[in-house]
């Protein structure tokens, strides 16, 4: 007997966040994929210039996905047969997240499960039942109540708070409503246009007025310019990997491009000026993709002129992106009012 649940891995919109990738692989295989992606996932740039999906100062917590994903925690302290748990949930149409594995199918005759590993492709990942049981025993030791002196006793709680409970099942919510998605997509575009550089004053024991700089929306390009400059000055000890940052910025722009097309389709905007805005923004996405290739090449050969190319192009890029988004916003608002959309 064999059963496989639908999963997307060839065209994932994000491959830079393993804790997000697993959820997107389920969402993108659902009929709500376009609606949800168009209306979700803003970005922030942290003080080390790393970029993640999030709002204000914080990355998205697991609860961010609760509007579309129903998550059910498994109590792995109980003496349960892990294979029975997996097979029962797959039969109910629920994906099983088992620490770093997302299990989406099984074959009883061949005694295997089908797994999406973080940052790999599921077509390469077929795990035997014996391997699952062996890994589960190691998992219980790592996150259970044994050997507390040999590990961080808060590790399990940290993972659950910031990424996901170590053993959990997912299912797409059948009652997910797409009615508000076009409006949320437009709000997402608004937030990109009016991106900010935020100076946050925090508190810790050693520095009672610790100041942290955070960027969001299109202002992340300003942060990128500072990061590239830091690289040119050789000051890379406390900054994230440049190619990783730019890759994330490109992923975000592809999602914004999806939002533009989504609004045009949902509201049936039939204007050449709208098409032109989308075409311009698409070209902007391609430029950021080329920057990523330049950054990868720099990491391989350390040629300073490659960084200079990126640095010198950022201001113009910011101007073009903002102009395209502002024009699209103006067109969308006008069309909405003229057509008396609801």
C-alpha positions, 0 to 999 in steps of 0.5 A: 500500500502506498500513499503520497500527499501533494507537495511542491519542491521544484518551484518554491518561492523561498529556499533560504529559510528552512523553517519557512520552506517546509510550510511553503512546500505544503501551501504551494501544493494547495489550491490557495497557493497564489492567494496566500503568497500574494497577500503574505510575507513581508521582509526585514533586514537585521542589524547584521544585514541578514534578511528574513520574512517578518514584521518590524523587528521580529521574524515570523513565528509559527503562528503566522501560518495558522490562517492557512495551516492547521498545526497539531502537536504530537506528544512524543514523550508518550510511548507511541509507535512513530510509524503508526503516527506517521501512517495514520496522519498521512491517511488523514491528509496530514503532513508530518513534521518530525524535527528536520523531516517533512514526511508526505507519504509512505509505502508499506510494501517497500517499508519506506517514507517519502521525506522533504529534507531542509534545503534538499529535494524530496525526490532524493529522499526515501527513508526506510522504516528502520531509519525512521525508528532509529532517528526517532530514538535519537530525537527522543534523547535529544529533546526528551528528559535524558542527559539534561547536563549535556545539552541546552535544557531550553532547546525544545522550547526555543525551537517550538517558539521560533520555528515549530514544535519538533513533532507536529502535523499539518493540514491545509485549512478547508475553510481558508477564505481568499476574499481579503487576499487582494486587499492584503496584497495591496497592503503588502505593496504599500508596506514595500513602498513606504519601507523604513529604517528603524532605530530600535532602542532596547535593553540588556544588562551590559548596555542599558540603551542598546541601539539596533538598526533594522530595515523593512520594505524597499529600505532594505536596499539602503541596508544592502548598500551599507553591507556592500560598503562593509565588504569593500572595506573588509569589515565582514566579521559581524555581517551576514553572507552577501550572496545570501542577503541578495538571494533573499531580496530577490525571493521577496521581489519575486513574491511582490511581482506575484502580488502585482499580477495577482491584483491585476488578475483578480480585479481584471485591470485591463490597462496598458499602463498596468502591464507596463508597471509590471514589466518594469518591476519584473526587470528590476527583479532580474537586476537583483538576480544578477547581483546575486550572481555577482556576489557569488562570483565575488565570494569565489574570486574576491574581485572588488570591482564586482562589489562596486558594480552592485554598490553603484547600481543600488540607488537607481534600482531603488528609484525604479522599483519605487516608481513602478510600485507607486504607479501600480498602486495609483492605477489599482486604486483608480481602477477599484474606484472606477469599477465600483469593486467590492 
